């Protein structure tokens, strides 16, 4: 949206609507865990919510290029750049 690229926006929307993708609600439990993660690991709020959701749902692989997530011990982080080396 920042680059005013409707095709890219559409591609992201389609990726989020695919059957392989599950969108989960943000629960009170997730918000409490996110607050703890934010306080302990200094994550930004959206990142803390993302990590807390992954932990809460038993995520087996948290794929990212943001190495900051590696500081969260309960999160099974896979950094793309490290996998592609």
C-alpha positions, 0 to 999 in steps of 0.5 A: 500500500505504501508503494501504491502497488495494487497487484502486490496488495492483491497478492498478499490478500490472496496469500492470506486467504489460501487454505494453507493459511489460518488466521487466528483471533487475538485472545486475552491469553495471547495479549497477556503473553504478548505483554510479557514478551514485550517487557522481557524481550523488548519486542514491538507490540505487533511482533510480541502478539505474533510471537505469543500467538505462535507460542499459544497455538504450539507453532512448530516453525516460526519462519522469519528474517527478523533475528530478534525473535531468536531471543524468545526461548519458547519460539521455534524460530527459523531464520530464512537467511540462515536456511538459504546459506 
